[in-house]
Amino acid sequence: MDLIAVTDQLGEYPTSALLGLFVGVLFGVAAQRSAFCLRAATVEFARGRLGPRMAVWLLTFSTAVVWVQVARLNGWFDPGEARMLAVTGSISGAIIGGLIFGGGMILARGCPGRLLVLAATGNLRSILSGLVFAVTAQMALRGWMSATRTDLAELWTTPDGRNLNVVRLLHLPDWSGFALGAVTAVLALYLARRNRISPGILIFGAGVGVTVALGYFLTYSLSRIAFEPITVTSLTFTGPSANTLMAMLEPFANWSFDIGLVPGVFLGSFLAASLVGGLRFQTFESAGQTRRSIMGAVMMGFGGMLAGGCSIGNGVSGSSIFALTAWVALISMWVGGVITDWLIDQRREGAR
């Protein structure tokens, strides 16, 4: 893709939105075909299993880390200019928000990215939960929840107005990020073989990770040639969901990578599902499930905004550039998810 030619024709901000749409379509296809989901992997882990969902998640994570670090080592991408590392990080927000988000994704039976993918296939539960998530994220960003979010986020922040890089913080070798990704990939492939996961699922699972690296590379490349400030970012769904919701009120006013991402994921998932006959309407099974899903979506909306990103924004995109708050948030999401599964789902299933 010749970015200079595209920006000359469309302008810099519309080009950024087009890149978001492109990356979103690829992610939607890969996520729909691989069933990638942090919530499913967390449930397996909480129940003492390293099953297929864990294998897919580890493969996605490792692929993103490997390719992002390859791009960094070759000078194709500078993580220091990424939005997550270029601003002050909130460690308190990552811990508190991550715990809340982790509990919410268990209750909602899916993380925001997974809900968006399922919504495109006709899952009415995911459509409602996704809308509640987006509305809550917007309220936490600029609405009546924003003051509480700000107070919690300011309890413990990183110094000097920037986030911290875990590799540099621990004084690790420059290649250690790539090495971690490679070792994790070996573990993922071992689990995939043990769980007899098909090559197609593995390819699409790895494809989710590739889209993270691609998002960083494309937005970074555009920022190098643009006269206007272009945000260097990749896949995340908390901020983009809130921004997309507001963009519906004023279409074509604020072009950005985020604005193109959400509809791109929806379109990609719809196309992938339609090609394999995966489109079908699904709804709630009971009033209790409806209440549970709405509560989970509210928790994810507030928790994700407080943590600075969702399970993909922190757990894959942020972790692949080794942002400290992303790693803290990812661990907190795992902990929150495991505790919620123990306290609610496993107890309920044991009672039955």
QUIPEMO-V103350 format. One record per run of one state. SS is the DSSP state (a for helix, b for strand, c for the rest). FROM is the first residue (numbers start at 1). TO is the last residue. Records with the same first field share a line. If there is no record, write none. Layout:
BEGIN
SS: FROM-TO / FROM-TO
END
This chain:
BEGIN
c: 1-2 / 11-11 / 35-37 / 47-51 / 74-78 / 87-89 / 109-111 / 120-122 / 143-145 / 154-156 / 158-158 / 162-164 / 170-175 / 195-198 / 226-231 / 233-237 / 248-256 / 276-281 / 283-286 / 308-312 / 321-322 / 352-352
a: 3-10 / 12-34 / 38-46 / 52-73 / 79-81 / 83-86 / 91-108 / 112-119 / 124-142 / 146-153 / 159-161 / 166-169 / 176-194 / 199-225 / 238-247 / 257-275 / 287-307 / 313-320 / 324-351
b: 82-82 / 90-90 / 123-123 / 157-157 / 165-165 / 232-232 / 282-282 / 323-323
END
